[in-house]
Amino acid sequence: MTTDKILLDHGGGGKMSHRLISEMVAPLFKTPHLEGMNDGAVFDAGGRRIAFSTDSYTVDPIRFPGGDIGELAVNGTVNDIAMCGGEPAFLSLGLIIEEGFPLSDLEDILKSIARSAERAGVSIVTGDTKVVPNGAADKIYINTSGVGWVPDHVFLDARNARAGDLIILSGSIADHGMTVLTLREGLTFSSSLKSDTAPLNHMVKRLLSSVGGVHVLRDPTRGGLGTALNEIALQSKVGVEINEADIPVRPEAAGACELLGFDPLYVANEGKLIAFVSPDDADKALQAVRNDEFGKSAAVIGRVVSERPGKVYMKTTIGGTRIVDMLAGEQLPRIC
Amino acid sequence: MTTDKILLDHGGGGKMSHRLISEMVAPLFKTPHLEGMNDGAVFDAGGRRIAFSTDSYTVDPIRFPGGDIGELAVNGTVNDIAMCGGEPAFLSLGLIIEEGFPLSDLEDILKSIARSAERAGVSIVTGDTKVVPNGAADKIYINTSGVGWVPDHVFLDARNARAGDLIILSGSIADHGMTVLTLREGLTFSSSLKSDTAPLNHMVKRLLSSVGGVHVLRDPTRGGLGTALNEIALQSKVGVEINEADIPVRPEAAGACELLGFDPLYVANEGKLIAFVSPDDADKALQAVRNDEFGKSAAVIGRVVSERPGKVYMKTTIGGTRIVDMLAGEQLPRIC
C-alpha cells in the first residue's frame, strides 16, 4: 500500500479495493471461498449447497429516483446470491441509525424493505438495530446478509470463463450511479434518469434452468462494467473483447456522463448482470434474459479470447481499440 | 411511539428497543422466525436445520482491556448462533470504515478477527468493505452475520421456559459494560476490570450434548441480565425469581457500578449465557458449563414459576423482594 490511511478509493470497488482485499484481507482469512473473489461464498450443507453473501449500504442520499437505501439493500444481496447461482431465500437486516433520524423516515425505509423482499421472494428472518450518537453516522446504514440454495446442476465461478464464451449484458449501464450523483450534486436534469435497482434472481433462475453453458455471472455494481470484466479476466486468466457499439447506454445516462466527465464503463449499476456463456448456448441464454422484465434490452457485448489473459479490450465506435483497465480511483463515494 | 425521532434508547436493548421492534419492525416482516424474538432465526434446509444471525458493532472505543471491536464482532455472532442451539460454521464480515482510518489499525482489527474466528472454530467466508467520508462514521463499524447447523435433538426457543426450570448463569455480570464505560469516561481504576468477550459455542455444544432438558439459552448483552430475563419471562409467559446473592459480580465491576450509579443487572455482558434447564438436568448442566474455560464460576441464580407471568422478581441480599423490570432507557450508547 502506498498510503497509511484508508482512502475513499479503498471502498470504490476498483484497483485500491482490489489491492486492499487481496493484500490485507484475503491472506488473513485464507479460505477457498474467498479465493475466487466471487460476490458470495458457496458451501456444502449436508448434500445441499448454500450461497451466503453480505453487503453494507451507505448510499447518499437515502432516497433517489427509482429507489431508496432499503430497496437497494434488499436487491443488492439478493443479486449477490443470484450471481453465485443461488436462489435467495432468507435475509438478515442490520441497521445502524443516527440518533435523531425521523421515525417516519425509518418506517418508510422498512416498508420499502418489506416490499422489495416480497418482490424478490425472500424473507427477512433476523435483524439487529444499533443507534449511534448524532454525528457518528449519516442518517442510516444498512447491512443485509443472505442465504440461498444452489441447484445441483449449477457451478458458477469467476474463474470459469473460457475462450469462446460470449458475454451477455442484461441492459443499459450507468443508470444508478448517474442518478445518485446528479441528485447529490444538486444537478437537475429534466430527464427520466433513474436508478436501475432491481432483483435479478428471477432472471437468473430462468437463465440457469434454460441453458447449461453459463460459466460466470456478475452484477457490475461499484466499479462498473469495466471493473467487473477485468476481475473476471484476471480470475479466469483469459482475455476479454467488447464492442462499445453493442453496450446499451440510455441517452439520459450518456448525456449526464458526458456533461460531468464520467466514463459509463465505470459507473455503478444496481440491476444489471453480465453472463459468460458457451457460444452454443448464447442465443437461448440471451432469449431467457430478454424474457425477464429487467432484461428486455439485453445484448451480446463481447467475447472471451485466449490472447492477452487478464486484459480487457474494447472496439470503440470510431473503429479503434482501447484497453479497458480496472477503475483506478473512486468516482463516487457512497454510491451504494 | 411517544417520540418522532430515533433516540439512543431505541438502540439500548431495553424497553424502547423492544417497542421499536415489536411495534414497527415485526409487523412488517411477519415471519415465524421473528416472532420468537430469539437471537437468530432457525430454518430448514432440506432436512438439516440452519441457524442464521446478524449483528452490527459500533463500540466506542474500538480497543479496550480484554478485547477490541473485531473480537467482539466475531464472538457476538458466534454466541447468537449458539444461543439458537446452532453450531456456528461460517461468518460474513461487513466493514464500514471512515476515510482517514489508519491502515495499521485496520490490519490489527482484521488480525483480531482472524484470531477470534480461529478460536471459535468458524471461517470468514465472504465480506464487503465500504468507506464513508471523514465524519460520516466514527472510525469503523463492523457487521458480522453467521450460519450454523442445529443438531437434530436441539430445540431452543425463548418461548420454551416452563415452571420449575432452574436458571444457570455462566459467570459474573457487568464486566464488559463497565470496562468500556470507565475507559470511555477517562476513569482510571487501578483494577483488573476487563471485558468478558468470549466465544460460547464450545460451552453450548458441551452443554447440549450432555443434557436434554435445556429449554432456553440467551446471552445477556445490551440491556443486561435483567432485560434478558424479562424477555424470556414475556415470551414464555412465566414468572422468574432470582436471588441477588447467587449472581456473581466481580468486585471491580461491582465497585465501578456503585461509584457510577449503575445497576449491574442492566450492564452488557459479552461472554456470558443464561440457560433455563429442567430441574432434573440442572446439576449435570451446571457441571457442563463449569467444565468450559469461560464457565468456571457458573451458578444457579433462580427458577421459573407459574405465578406472575411476564414478571421477574429478585430476592435481595438484605432479605427483601423487588421487581426487576426491563431496562427503561439507554445506560451506555455504543457499548457493543
Interface residues (C-beta under 8 A of the other chain):
Chain A: M1 T3 D4 K5 I6 L7 L8 D9 H10 G11 G12 S17 L20 I21 M24 V25 L28 F29 T31 H33 L34 G40 A41 F43 A45 G46 G47 R48 I50 F52 S53 T54 D55 S56 Y57 T58 D60 A89 F90 S92 L93 G94 L95 I96 I97 E98 E99 G100 F101 P102 L103 S104 L106 E107 L110 K111 I113 A114 A117 S123 I124 V125 T126 G127 D128 T129 K130 V131 V132 P133 G135 A136 A137 D138 Y141 N143 S145 V147 W149 E330 P333 R334
Chain B: M1 T3 D4 K5 I6 L7 L8 D9 H10 G11 G12 S17 L20 I21 M24 V25 L28 F29 T31 H33 L34 G40 A41 F43 A45 G46 G47 R48 I50 F52 S53 T54 D55 S56 Y57 T58 D60 A89 F90 S92 L93 G94 L95 I96 I97 E98 E99 G100 F101 P102 L103 S104 L106 E107 L110 K111 I113 A114 A117 S123 I124 V125 T126 G127 D128 T129 K130 V131 V132 P133 G135 A136 A137 D138 Y141 N143 S145 V147 W149 E330 P333 R334
